[in-house]
Each structure stands twice: as C-alpha cells, then as structure tokens.
Amino acid sequence: MTKNTIIVTGGSKGIGAAIATELDRRGYHVICVSRSGEAPVGEGRACDMTDEAAVRAMFAETARTSGIIGLVNNAGVHIHGMIASLETADYERVMRLNATAVMIASREAYPHLRGEGTIVNIGSFFDKLGVPDNFAYCASKAAVGAMTRCMAVEWARDNIRVLNVAPGYIATDLNKDFLASEKTRAWLSKRIPTQRAGGSDEVARLVGSLFSENIGFLTGETIYVDGGQGMNH
C-alpha cells in the first residue's frame, strides 16, 4: 500500500495541475481527481465532485489501496453574473462545486486522515472583497474560509490540520490571453503592489510546503497569495 497519498481535486489543469506536479516533485503519491480523469502526474481518477455517492466511492476505493495523508480541495467553477439578474441555478451550481463539494470531500477524507493528516482548501482573495458580477463566486469562497476554520478546530483533536490558501490573480493556461492584454497588464501593475499576476507554480510551492513542513501548530488559517492586492488601498 502506498502510504503517502495526497488527493488533488480539479487536478487535471490550471492551479490544480501545478499543485499535483509540485507534490509529485516532493515525493508524494498524487491522485488527480477530475471529470475527465486526466492527470499531469501520478494517477488520474474520473469523478464528478458534485456527485456525493461517486465521491464517497472514490475515497473508499482509494483508501483500499493507498494510505491517504492529505487532500487538496481545488475543484471549482466561476460564473459571472450581476446580482439582480443572477439565475438561482447558476448560483447553486457555483456553491455546489466550490463549497458543498469541499465539505463532502473533507468529510469523506476525515476517517482516513485521523491520526495525522492535512487538508488544504483552495479559496480566493475574493472571499473578503465586494466584487461586481461575482456574487456567487465571492460567497462560495467566503464559505470555504469559514469551513476551514470550523474543520480546523473540530478536527485538531484528531491531529488533522486544515488550511485555506487564497490566491489572487494567477496566470494559468485558462486565462493567459486575458492577463496578457496590454489593458489588463496596465491595470494589474497599478492595483497589485508586486505589479504582476502570480504564477501557478507559486501557489503550488506554497501548498507543497504546507505538506512538507508539517507545522502542527498551524491550522485554520487563510493564507493569501495575491501580491498584496487584497490589502492595498
């Protein structure tokens, strides 16, 4: 049985793929979970994270062959919409994957992590901002921060740490064209103190260090990696 397995949801692309690659580089056995089942490293598992029965079965099957020591809740969706015209179905779709799926995955991981384990949730610096056209996304990421704190205090007795990594604007293959535009670069250089978007590798290295360093007294916190934008006046 592989004893150092970390499950990364949404691990087939973007930040999730970068996190999976970094964890693999650090010597962990990585299982990338996504709808497609594709994986940049390690093993790929096809699973709809909004299907509770499928998630439960995936964790049970993984536990039969692997010693699960960690979970990265990265899967998510982003739907723009003004509040006055936001469809309830769109709001619920965002909350179901960005928030409810975090609860379900963490709950199903819990019995396998007892004794010593780490959960890292991927939130967003939007959790503390009022962002036009982003009502559902902001609400879902604020929920992730609250879930992180609640799980951390409840599961500390079981030696499970729970942390929330909240990125700002991060360049990935999914948004490279938007971030490469002259207008966007000019706006970012004024708004972000570091004058640039972050790299998915930077988020990945932070997540990797949280597992590798295993700082037992660090739990429940939201760690912002946004170039100082969220605190900039």
C-alpha positions as CSV (number, residue, x, y, z in Angstrom):
1,M,0.0,0.0,0.0
2,T,1.2,3.5,-0.9
3,K,1.4,5.4,2.4
4,N,1.9,9.0,1.3
5,T,-1.0,9.6,-1.0
6,I,-2.5,13.1,-1.5
7,I,-5.7,13.6,-3.4
8,V,-6.0,16.7,-5.5
9,T,-9.4,17.6,-6.8
10,G,-9.5,19.5,-10.1
11,G,-6.0,18.3,-10.7
12,S,-6.1,17.9,-14.4
13,K,-5.4,21.5,-15.3
14,G,-4.6,25.0,-14.1
15,I,-3.6,25.6,-10.5
16,G,-4.6,22.0,-9.6
17,A,-2.2,20.5,-12.1
18,A,0.6,22.8,-10.9
19,I,-0.1,21.7,-7.3
20,A,-0.2,18.0,-8.3
21,T,3.1,18.4,-10.2
22,E,4.8,20.1,-7.2
23,L,3.6,17.4,-4.7
24,D,4.9,14.7,-7.1
25,R,8.2,16.5,-7.2
26,R,8.3,16.5,-3.4
27,G,7.9,12.7,-3.4
28,Y,4.2,12.3,-2.7
29,H,2.0,9.8,-4.5
30,V,-0.6,12.1,-6.1
31,I,-4.1,11.1,-7.2
32,C,-5.6,13.8,-9.5
33,V,-9.4,13.8,-9.5
34,S,-11.4,15.4,-12.2
35,R,-14.4,14.8,-14.5
36,S,-12.0,13.8,-17.3
37,G,-9.8,11.6,-15.2
38,E,-6.7,13.1,-16.8
39,A,-3.6,13.7,-14.7
40,P,-0.3,15.5,-15.3
41,V,1.4,13.2,-12.8
42,G,0.6,10.3,-10.6
43,E,-2.8,8.7,-11.0
44,G,-5.9,10.1,-12.6
45,R,-9.4,9.3,-11.3
46,A,-12.6,10.3,-13.0
47,C,-15.1,11.7,-10.6
48,D,-17.8,14.4,-10.5
49,M,-17.1,16.2,-7.2
50,T,-20.8,17.3,-7.1
51,D,-21.9,13.6,-7.1
52,E,-21.9,12.7,-3.4
53,A,-22.2,8.9,-4.0
54,A,-19.4,9.0,-6.5
55,V,-17.1,11.0,-4.1
56,R,-17.8,8.6,-1.3
57,A,-17.0,5.6,-3.5
58,M,-13.8,7.3,-4.8
59,F,-12.4,7.8,-1.3
60,A,-13.3,4.3,-0.2
61,E,-11.6,2.8,-3.3
62,T,-8.5,4.9,-2.8
63,A,-8.3,4.0,0.8
64,R,-8.2,0.3,0.0
65,T,-5.0,0.7,-2.0
66,S,-3.4,3.9,-0.6
67,G,-2.7,5.4,2.8
68,I,-4.3,8.9,2.4
69,I,-2.4,11.6,4.2
70,G,-3.7,14.7,2.5
71,L,-6.4,16.3,0.5
72,V,-6.3,19.4,-1.7
73,N,-9.8,20.8,-2.4
74,N,-9.1,22.7,-5.6
75,A,-12.0,21.9,-8.0
76,G,-14.2,24.9,-8.7
77,V,-16.2,26.9,-11.2
78,H,-16.5,30.6,-11.8
79,I,-19.7,32.1,-13.2
80,H,-20.1,35.8,-13.7
81,G,-23.5,37.4,-13.0
82,M,-25.0,40.6,-11.7
83,I,-27.0,40.0,-8.6
84,A,-30.2,41.5,-9.9
85,S,-30.2,39.0,-12.8
86,L,-28.3,36.1,-11.4
87,E,-30.1,32.8,-12.0
88,T,-30.7,30.7,-8.9
89,A,-29.5,27.6,-10.9
90,D,-26.1,29.4,-11.6
91,Y,-25.7,30.4,-8.0
92,E,-26.4,26.9,-6.8
93,R,-24.0,25.4,-9.4
94,V,-21.2,27.6,-8.1
95,M,-22.0,26.8,-4.4
96,R,-22.3,23.1,-5.1
97,L,-18.8,22.7,-6.5
98,N,-16.9,25.5,-4.8
99,A,-18.4,25.0,-1.3
100,T,-20.6,21.9,-0.8
101,A,-18.1,19.7,-2.6
102,V,-15.4,20.9,-0.2
103,M,-17.5,19.8,2.8
104,I,-18.3,16.4,1.2
105,A,-14.7,15.6,0.2
106,S,-13.3,16.7,3.6
107,R,-15.9,14.6,5.4
108,E,-15.2,11.5,3.3
109,A,-11.4,12.0,3.8
110,Y,-11.7,12.5,7.6
111,P,-11.7,8.9,8.7
112,H,-8.7,8.2,6.6
113,L,-6.7,11.2,7.9
114,R,-7.3,10.7,11.6
115,G,-4.0,10.4,13.5
116,E,-2.1,12.7,11.2
117,G,-3.3,14.4,8.1
118,T,-3.6,17.7,6.3
119,I,-6.4,19.3,4.2
120,V,-5.6,22.3,2.1
121,N,-8.6,24.2,0.6
122,I,-8.0,26.5,-2.3
123,G,-10.0,29.6,-1.7
124,S,-9.7,33.1,-3.2
125,F,-8.8,36.6,-2.1
126,F,-12.3,37.5,-3.4
127,D,-13.6,36.0,-0.1
128,K,-13.0,39.4,1.6
129,L,-13.8,41.7,-1.3
130,G,-17.0,43.1,-2.8
131,V,-16.6,42.3,-6.5
132,P,-19.2,43.3,-9.0
133,D,-20.6,40.4,-11.2
134,N,-19.0,37.9,-8.8
135,F,-21.7,37.4,-6.1
136,A,-21.8,33.6,-6.3
137,Y,-18.1,33.1,-6.5
138,C,-17.3,35.5,-3.6
139,A,-20.0,33.8,-1.5
140,S,-18.6,30.4,-2.2
141,K,-15.0,31.3,-1.4
142,A,-16.1,33.1,1.8
143,A,-17.8,29.8,2.8
144,V,-14.6,27.9,2.2
145,G,-12.8,30.1,4.7
146,A,-15.5,29.5,7.3
147,M,-15.4,25.8,6.6
148,T,-11.7,25.8,7.0
149,R,-11.9,27.4,10.5
150,C,-14.7,25.1,11.7
151,M,-13.0,21.9,10.5
152,A,-9.7,23.0,11.9
153,V,-11.0,23.5,15.5
154,E,-13.2,20.4,15.4
155,W,-10.6,18.0,14.0
156,A,-7.5,19.3,15.8
157,R,-8.0,16.6,18.4
158,D,-7.6,14.1,15.6
159,N,-4.3,15.6,14.6
160,I,-5.8,16.9,11.3
161,R,-4.7,20.3,10.1
162,V,-6.9,22.3,7.8
163,L,-5.7,25.4,5.9
164,N,-7.1,27.7,3.3
165,V,-4.8,29.0,0.5
166,A,-6.4,32.1,-1.1
167,P,-4.8,33.2,-4.4
168,G,-5.3,36.5,-6.2
169,Y,-4.8,36.8,-9.9
170,I,-2.8,33.8,-11.0
171,A,-1.7,33.2,-14.6
172,T,-2.7,29.8,-16.0
173,D,-3.3,28.3,-19.4
174,L,-7.0,29.2,-18.9
175,N,-6.6,32.9,-18.5
176,K,-3.3,33.7,-20.2
177,D,-4.9,35.6,-23.1
178,F,-6.8,37.9,-20.6
179,L,-3.7,38.5,-18.5
180,A,-1.5,39.1,-21.5
181,S,-3.6,42.0,-22.8
182,E,-2.0,45.4,-22.5
183,K,-5.0,46.9,-20.8
184,T,-5.0,44.1,-18.1
185,R,-1.3,44.3,-17.5
186,A,-1.6,48.1,-17.0
187,W,-4.4,47.7,-14.5
188,L,-2.6,44.9,-12.6
189,S,0.6,47.0,-12.4
190,K,-1.4,49.7,-10.7
191,R,-3.6,47.6,-8.5
192,I,-1.2,44.9,-7.3
193,P,1.8,46.1,-5.2
194,T,4.0,43.5,-6.8
195,Q,2.9,44.9,-10.2
196,R,2.1,41.5,-11.8
197,A,-0.1,38.4,-11.7
198,G,1.1,35.5,-9.7
199,G,2.3,32.1,-11.2
200,S,0.5,28.8,-10.6
201,D,3.9,27.5,-9.6
202,E,4.0,30.0,-6.7
203,V,0.7,28.7,-5.4
204,A,1.9,25.2,-5.9
205,R,5.1,25.7,-3.9
206,L,3.1,27.2,-1.0
207,V,0.8,24.3,-0.9
208,G,3.7,21.8,-1.2
209,S,5.5,23.5,1.7
210,L,2.4,23.2,3.9
211,F,2.5,19.4,3.5
212,S,6.3,19.0,3.6
213,E,6.9,21.2,6.6
214,N,4.0,19.7,8.5
215,I,3.8,22.5,11.1
216,G,1.4,21.1,13.6
217,F,0.6,24.4,15.3
218,L,-0.5,26.0,12.1
219,T,-4.2,25.3,11.4
220,G,-7.4,27.1,10.5
221,E,-5.7,30.0,8.8
222,T,-6.4,31.6,5.4
223,I,-3.1,32.3,3.7
224,Y,-3.4,34.9,1.0
225,V,-1.0,34.7,-2.0
226,D,-2.2,37.8,-4.0
227,G,0.9,40.1,-4.3
228,G,-0.6,42.3,-1.5
229,Q,-3.6,43.3,-3.7
230,G,-6.3,42.4,-1.1
231,M,-4.8,44.7,1.5
232,N,-3.9,47.5,-0.9
233,H,-5.8,50.7,-0.5
